[in-house]
Amino acid sequence: MSQYIFLDESGDLGFNPKKQNSKFFIITTLFAVDKLPVEKIVKKVHKTLRKKVKKLSGGILHSVKESPVTRKRLLILLSEKPCSIMVIYLNKSKVYTKLQNEKHVLYNYVTNILLDRIMTKKLLDINKDITMIAAKRETNRFLNDNFKTYLQSQMGNKHKALIKVEVKMPSEEKSLQAVDFASWAIFRKYERGDPLYYNCIKKIIIEENGLFNSTKP
């Protein structure tokens, strides 16, 4: 049976001061030995939606669109399941200029650091199959293939981990809907200083790391 890592991000990688870009960008991983309990949460919460809301949702829960009650319900249920969360956040004002211009490289680099932390801390058994499913953010097939190849190569070379990387839509993989809520809750803490939703899942967040926190050269 494969172990699972679900990955999503919040914020944006825009660095144009003239545009309303986010101050922070975070990548969130939710990992579990069994994904079934996470899928059941998503199904259970979706069933509680009113008929009109359920119809508009198209069968997909999305944190930005849901009510505060729905957000809290899903996050609290998630915190009670055998899963863990690890996060890397970027204060974008500290990101080196050369990486600001290479957004795909930056995204791959940050994701690799996050996976490396999971493997180094032995949070999953590297001797067993691991499947990482990332929420699709690119329509460009080449960039998605590059993302998958890069991470599989890095994890294989450094940790000898049997990791398979997939890129899917939340409609294809229900557990991505759960990590979307978690990522949104954590992002809100950093971006808006609002820990209300973050506190719902705080007990299953095992690590939060910031990158490029030193003063820019």
Secondary structure as the mmCIF struct_conf table of DSSP 4:
data_model
#
loop_
_struct_conf.conf_type_id
_struct_conf.id
_struct_conf.beg_label_comp_id
_struct_conf.beg_label_asym_id
_struct_conf.beg_label_seq_id
_struct_conf.end_label_comp_id
_struct_conf.end_label_asym_id
_struct_conf.end_label_seq_id
STRN STRN1 GLN A 3 GLY A 11
TURN_TY1_P TURN_TY1_P1 PRO A 17 LYS A 18
BEND BEND1 LYS A 19 LYS A 19
BEND BEND2 LYS A 23 LYS A 23
STRN STRN2 PHE A 24 ALA A 32
BEND BEND3 VAL A 33 VAL A 33
BEND BEND4 LYS A 35 LYS A 35
HELX_RH_AL_P HELX_RH_AL_P1 LEU A 36 LYS A 47
TURN_TY1_P TURN_TY1_P2 THR A 48 THR A 48
BEND BEND5 LEU A 49 LEU A 49
HELX_RH_AL_P HELX_RH_AL_P2 LYS A 51 SER A 57
TURN_TY1_P TURN_TY1_P3 GLY A 58 GLY A 59
TURN_TY1_P TURN_TY1_P4 SER A 63 LYS A 65
BEND BEND6 GLU A 66 GLU A 66
HELX_RH_AL_P HELX_RH_AL_P3 PRO A 68 SER A 79
TURN_TY1_P TURN_TY1_P5 GLU A 80 GLU A 80
BEND BEND7 LYS A 81 PRO A 82
STRN STRN3 SER A 84 ASN A 91
HELX_RH_3T_P HELX_RH_3T_P1 LYS A 92 LYS A 94
BEND BEND8 VAL A 95 VAL A 95
HELX_RH_AL_P HELX_RH_AL_P4 THR A 97 GLN A 100
TURN_TY1_P TURN_TY1_P6 ASN A 101 ASN A 101
HELX_RH_AL_P HELX_RH_AL_P5 LYS A 103 THR A 120
TURN_TY1_P TURN_TY1_P7 LYS A 121 LYS A 122
BEND BEND9 LEU A 124 LEU A 124
TURN_TY1_P TURN_TY1_P8 ILE A 126 ASN A 127
BEND BEND10 LYS A 128 LYS A 128
STRN STRN4 ILE A 130 ALA A 135
HELX_LH_PP_P HELX_LH_PP_P1 LYS A 136 LYS A 136
HELX_RH_AL_P HELX_RH_AL_P6 ARG A 141 HIS A 159
STRN STRN5 ILE A 163 LYS A 168
TURN_TY1_P TURN_TY1_P9 PRO A 170 GLU A 172
TURN_TY1_P TURN_TY1_P10 LYS A 174 LYS A 174
HELX_RH_AL_P HELX_RH_AL_P7 SER A 175 ARG A 192
TURN_TY1_P TURN_TY1_P11 LEU A 196 TYR A 197
HELX_RH_AL_P HELX_RH_AL_P8 TYR A 198 ILE A 201
HELX_RH_3T_P HELX_RH_3T_P2 LYS A 202 ILE A 204
STRN STRN6 ILE A 205 LEU A 211
BEND BEND11 PHE A 212 PHE A 212
BEND BEND12 SER A 214 SER A 214
HELX_LH_PP_P HELX_LH_PP_P2 THR A 215 LYS A 216
#
